[in-house]
Structure formats: C-alpha cells, structure tokens
C-alpha cells in the first residue's frame, strides 16, 4: 500500500507536468481527428442544405407564393 502522507514538492511537480503532457496529447489527437473528419462533415452539410433549399423551393412553388 502507498503511504497516505503529504507528497513532496517534486512529486507534485512531476504530477503536474505529466498531466499537462497528457492534456497536450489529448488536444493534439482531437485536432487531428477533427481535421480528418472536417471535409466529410462539410460535404454532408452541403448536401443537407441543398436538399432543404430544394424542398423549400418546391413547397413555395406548389403553394403559389
């Protein structure tokens, strides 16, 4: 078992640095994932926008303004 006493300053600094490193890696991975998926998301959004615009035009035309 680990002792439950207070940790030394060096242990706390090491923990902080390790946490910051893990946070930086997580942000890097998240950005890489977004960059990989971004073109597909834009394509899907464009297709949905075209379909919604076409449906709105058809409804407007059928109702006679």
CORWOBEL-V563309 format. One record per helix or strand of 3 or more residues. SS is the DSSP state (H for helix, E for strand). FROM is the first residue (numbers start at 1). TO is the last residue. If there is no record, write none. Layout:
BEGIN
ss=SS from=FROM to=TO
ss=SS from=FROM to=TO
END
This chain:
BEGIN
ss=H from=9 to=63
END
